[in-house]
Amino acid sequence: MTSSPIGRLFPTADGADLVVNRTFRAPIEDVWASVTESDRTARWFGAWQGDAAPGATIKVQMAFEEQSPWFDFRIDACEPPRRLAVSMIDQSSNQRLELLLSHADGRTELRLVHHLDNPAEAGDMGPGWEYYLDMLVAARDGLPTPDFGDYYPAMKPYYEGLLTQTDPA
């Protein structure tokens, strides 16, 4: 698991892409199942309910957040076992996420891309994604659950520092 933040921030025409990676010694289909099957996502993120098809909306329970809230996620694209794009829809924002998987030499790389409308959100979002991806590693490898306090606010300065590295001014 990660002890230091590794995410990166890439400017886009309408904000920035926050990218956090993890690599697994596993077939791509197995990692895909870990991020798409409800019983497996429940172990590291939260279970989901509904008809999982492109254009459909599913309900996801954020099992490791305070009070385990439910959120609506629209499935924008699903291209097994390489790409899943979703949008979390709530009253205050529309969060767009992609999971991109690739496989080579017995390893599967998972790239989580959070399309940020406001790059300043990286300081809050980056540590959370580091935590959740380490939760995925722990769930897959049978390791102890990481402590969110090791991620936030500890990693926030790293992610805020990425803003100055991508600022063209």
Buried (B, 14 or more C-beta within 10 A) or exposed (E): BBEEBBBBBEBEEEBBBBBBBBEBEBBBEEBBBBBBEBEBBBBBBBBBEBEBEEEEBBEBBBBBEEEEEEBEBBBBEBEEBEBBBBBBEEEEEEBBBBBBBBBEEEBBBBBBBBBBEEBEBBBEBBBBBBBBBBBBBBBBEEEEEBEBEBBBEBBBEBBBEBBEEBEEE
